[in-house]
Amino acid sequence: MNQKNDFPGGTRFLLVAAALVIVIWGLNQAQSALVSSLVSVFLALLGTPLVLWLERKRVPAIAAVLLVVAAMMAVLLLVGLLVGTSLSGFGDAMPAYQARMQAEAASLAALLAGKGIPVTEGMLLEYLNPATVMKLFAGMLGGVVAALSNFVLILLSVMFILLEASSFPVKLRAVLGDPRQAFPEFTRFVGDIQRYMLVKTALAVTAGVLIGVWLAVLGIGSPVLWGFLAFLLLYIPHVGSIIAGIPAVSLTLVQFGPGRAALVAAGYVAVNFILGNVVEPKLMGMKLSLSTLAVFLSLIFWGSMLGLIGAVLCIPLTMALKFACENHESTRWIAVLLGPATPVRHAPPA
């Protein structure tokens, strides 16, 4: 007896909508575990090329993985030490910033009152308080701190992922029962994700270093802190580079006035323009095959689901969703909607 599995259109839509609600609810409930897992996968993607390079140099696989994980641990600890020290110095300088802001607010309130604009000093301090900038930055770092709270677990996960990376295709072929099975589309997808993360990380590190050096040359306090913030937020598409510059420009305006604040802003604009519009297109060597609207909506969705880590990894996560959808006939329309205006057609494998 043949059973009919097709549902009416309205019923099918309700089932899909209910399934989406359950998935989104599950993502929200499992946020902590998902964030730690995503950080582990992200670090593993960055470390895989180095592990493979060491193996090509005839370094044993286990030794190569241990070397890469040890290097990651050293870098993370060094960055944490530098940012923590800079953050402590910024906290010590906060009273001086607040005193300067109170003086500037009183002067501005008197100027506006003379022009007939009823603005009090308290109203200005409510919106132009360095403590507000500090709270914003602390909130941004909250997601990173939460993700790295299981530091040892994350490094162990990275180590095991790297150890299994080379054997995964062999296992997958064994599951499919064909030892010569090729996975050109999956290999291309993994390569695109890896290339994107490596290039984006290199550009983010470069931007953070350049901005930190520029702020140090201008005599701005806590340049390491603002450089790290620029590095972190450069992963966020469209708005990350803009948000990264707000705290440094605001505090420079309070500390040194509009002239030096304009120089700080010019440095941010120059670094982001050169890296984002000149260097990145040449290094990336590919298009993301995602529409601008899909990128923006994915930023909102993953950011609301997973916090700062979700916003940082919104493009790789959306690329993974698009890849999963385009390999099933029933969900291929979702991949088309996520894609560019003209769908990209890959040449069939030879």
ZIRA-V635571 format. One record per backbone hydrogen bond with DSSP energy under -1.0 kcal/mol. NH is the residue of the N-H (numbers start at 1). CO is the residue of the C=O. E is the energy in kcal/mol with one decimal. If there is no record, write none. Layout:
BEGIN
nh:NH co:CO e:E
nh:NH co:CO e:E
END
This chain:
BEGIN
nh:12 co:8 e:-2.6
nh:13 co:9 e:-2.2
nh:14 co:10 e:-2.1
nh:15 co:11 e:-2.3
nh:16 co:12 e:-2.5
nh:17 co:13 e:-2.7
nh:18 co:14 e:-2.6
nh:19 co:15 e:-2.5
nh:20 co:16 e:-2.4
nh:21 co:17 e:-2.2
nh:22 co:18 e:-2.2
nh:23 co:19 e:-2.4
nh:24 co:20 e:-2.8
nh:25 co:21 e:-2.5
nh:26 co:22 e:-2.5
nh:27 co:23 e:-2.5
nh:28 co:24 e:-2.2
nh:29 co:25 e:-2.3
nh:30 co:26 e:-2.2
nh:31 co:28 e:-1.0
nh:34 co:30 e:-2.6
nh:35 co:31 e:-2.7
nh:36 co:32 e:-1.9
nh:37 co:33 e:-2.2
nh:38 co:34 e:-2.8
nh:39 co:35 e:-2.4
nh:40 co:36 e:-2.0
nh:41 co:37 e:-2.5
nh:42 co:38 e:-2.7
nh:43 co:39 e:-2.5
nh:44 co:40 e:-2.3
nh:45 co:41 e:-2.5
nh:46 co:42 e:-1.7
nh:47 co:43 e:-2.0
nh:48 co:44 e:-1.9
nh:51 co:47 e:-2.2
nh:52 co:48 e:-2.7
nh:53 co:49 e:-2.1
nh:54 co:50 e:-2.3
nh:55 co:51 e:-2.3
nh:56 co:52 e:-2.0
nh:57 co:53 e:-1.1
nh:58 co:55 e:-1.7
nh:59 co:54 e:-2.2
nh:64 co:60 e:-2.7
nh:65 co:61 e:-2.5
nh:66 co:62 e:-2.5
nh:67 co:63 e:-2.3
nh:68 co:64 e:-2.2
nh:69 co:65 e:-2.8
nh:70 co:66 e:-2.4
nh:71 co:67 e:-2.2
nh:72 co:68 e:-2.5
nh:73 co:69 e:-2.5
nh:74 co:70 e:-2.3
nh:75 co:71 e:-2.4
nh:76 co:72 e:-2.8
nh:77 co:73 e:-2.4
nh:78 co:74 e:-2.3
nh:79 co:75 e:-2.8
nh:80 co:76 e:-2.6
nh:81 co:77 e:-2.3
nh:82 co:78 e:-2.5
nh:83 co:79 e:-2.9
nh:84 co:80 e:-2.4
nh:85 co:81 e:-2.4
nh:86 co:82 e:-2.4
nh:87 co:83 e:-2.8
nh:88 co:84 e:-2.1
nh:89 co:85 e:-2.1
nh:90 co:86 e:-2.2
nh:91 co:87 e:-2.1
nh:92 co:88 e:-1.9
nh:93 co:89 e:-1.6
nh:97 co:93 e:-1.9
nh:98 co:94 e:-2.6
nh:99 co:95 e:-2.4
nh:100 co:96 e:-2.2
nh:101 co:97 e:-2.4
nh:102 co:98 e:-2.4
nh:103 co:99 e:-1.9
nh:104 co:100 e:-2.4
nh:105 co:101 e:-2.9
nh:106 co:102 e:-2.3
nh:107 co:103 e:-2.1
nh:108 co:104 e:-2.6
nh:109 co:105 e:-2.8
nh:110 co:106 e:-2.0
nh:111 co:107 e:-2.0
nh:112 co:108 e:-2.5
nh:113 co:109 e:-2.3
nh:114 co:110 e:-1.9
nh:116 co:113 e:-1.5
nh:117 co:112 e:-2.8
nh:119 co:117 e:-1.6
nh:124 co:120 e:-1.5
nh:125 co:121 e:-2.3
nh:126 co:122 e:-1.5
nh:128 co:124 e:-2.2
nh:132 co:129 e:-1.3
nh:133 co:129 e:-1.1
nh:134 co:130 e:-2.4
nh:135 co:131 e:-2.4
nh:136 co:132 e:-2.1
nh:137 co:133 e:-2.5
nh:138 co:134 e:-2.7
nh:139 co:135 e:-2.4
nh:140 co:136 e:-1.9
nh:141 co:137 e:-2.3
nh:142 co:138 e:-1.2
nh:145 co:141 e:-3.0
nh:146 co:142 e:-2.4
nh:147 co:143 e:-2.0
nh:148 co:144 e:-2.4
nh:154 co:150 e:-2.6
nh:155 co:151 e:-2.2
nh:156 co:152 e:-2.4
nh:157 co:153 e:-2.4
nh:158 co:154 e:-2.6
nh:159 co:155 e:-2.3
nh:160 co:156 e:-2.4
nh:161 co:157 e:-2.4
nh:162 co:158 e:-2.5
nh:163 co:159 e:-2.0
nh:164 co:160 e:-1.8
nh:165 co:161 e:-1.2
nh:168 co:164 e:-1.1
nh:171 co:167 e:-2.1
nh:172 co:168 e:-2.5
nh:173 co:169 e:-2.3
nh:174 co:170 e:-2.0
nh:175 co:171 e:-2.2
nh:176 co:172 e:-2.0
nh:178 co:173 e:-1.7
nh:181 co:178 e:-1.8
nh:187 co:183 e:-2.8
nh:188 co:184 e:-2.4
nh:189 co:185 e:-2.4
nh:190 co:186 e:-2.7
nh:191 co:187 e:-2.3
nh:192 co:188 e:-2.4
nh:193 co:189 e:-2.5
nh:194 co:190 e:-2.7
nh:195 co:191 e:-2.7
nh:196 co:192 e:-2.5
nh:197 co:193 e:-2.5
nh:198 co:194 e:-2.5
nh:199 co:195 e:-2.5
nh:200 co:196 e:-2.7
nh:201 co:197 e:-2.3
nh:202 co:198 e:-2.4
nh:203 co:199 e:-2.5
nh:204 co:200 e:-2.5
nh:205 co:201 e:-2.6
nh:206 co:202 e:-2.2
nh:207 co:203 e:-2.8
nh:208 co:204 e:-2.6
nh:209 co:205 e:-2.5
nh:210 co:206 e:-2.7
nh:211 co:207 e:-2.7
nh:212 co:208 e:-2.3
nh:213 co:209 e:-2.6
nh:214 co:210 e:-2.6
nh:215 co:211 e:-2.5
nh:216 co:212 e:-2.1
nh:217 co:213 e:-2.5
nh:218 co:214 e:-1.8
nh:220 co:215 e:-2.7
nh:226 co:222 e:-1.7
nh:227 co:223 e:-2.3
nh:228 co:224 e:-2.4
nh:229 co:225 e:-2.1
nh:230 co:226 e:-2.1
nh:231 co:227 e:-2.3
nh:232 co:228 e:-2.4
nh:233 co:229 e:-2.5
nh:234 co:230 e:-1.4
nh:236 co:233 e:-1.1
nh:239 co:237 e:-2.7
nh:243 co:239 e:-2.5
nh:244 co:240 e:-2.2
nh:249 co:245 e:-2.3
nh:250 co:246 e:-2.6
nh:251 co:247 e:-2.5
nh:252 co:248 e:-2.1
nh:253 co:249 e:-2.2
nh:254 co:250 e:-1.7
nh:255 co:251 e:-2.6
nh:256 co:252 e:-3.2
nh:261 co:257 e:-1.5
nh:262 co:258 e:-2.2
nh:263 co:259 e:-1.3
nh:264 co:260 e:-2.4
nh:265 co:261 e:-2.5
nh:266 co:262 e:-2.4
nh:267 co:263 e:-2.1
nh:268 co:264 e:-2.1
nh:269 co:265 e:-2.5
nh:270 co:266 e:-2.6
nh:271 co:267 e:-2.5
nh:272 co:268 e:-2.5
nh:273 co:269 e:-2.4
nh:274 co:270 e:-2.5
nh:275 co:271 e:-2.5
nh:276 co:272 e:-2.2
nh:277 co:273 e:-2.4
nh:278 co:274 e:-1.4
nh:279 co:274 e:-2.4
nh:280 co:275 e:-2.6
nh:283 co:279 e:-2.3
nh:284 co:280 e:-3.0
nh:285 co:281 e:-1.2
nh:291 co:338 e:-2.2
nh:295 co:291 e:-2.2
nh:296 co:292 e:-2.2
nh:297 co:293 e:-2.9
nh:298 co:294 e:-2.4
nh:299 co:295 e:-1.9
nh:300 co:296 e:-1.8
nh:301 co:297 e:-2.8
nh:302 co:298 e:-2.7
nh:303 co:299 e:-1.6
nh:304 co:300 e:-2.0
nh:305 co:301 e:-2.0
nh:306 co:302 e:-2.9
nh:307 co:303 e:-1.5
nh:311 co:307 e:-1.8
nh:312 co:308 e:-2.5
nh:313 co:309 e:-2.2
nh:317 co:313 e:-2.2
nh:318 co:314 e:-2.1
nh:319 co:315 e:-2.6
nh:320 co:316 e:-2.1
nh:321 co:317 e:-2.1
nh:322 co:318 e:-2.6
nh:323 co:319 e:-2.3
nh:324 co:320 e:-2.2
nh:325 co:321 e:-2.1
nh:326 co:322 e:-2.4
nh:328 co:325 e:-1.4
nh:334 co:331 e:-1.1
nh:335 co:331 e:-1.2
nh:336 co:332 e:-1.9
nh:337 co:333 e:-2.0
nh:338 co:334 e:-2.1
nh:339 co:335 e:-1.1
END
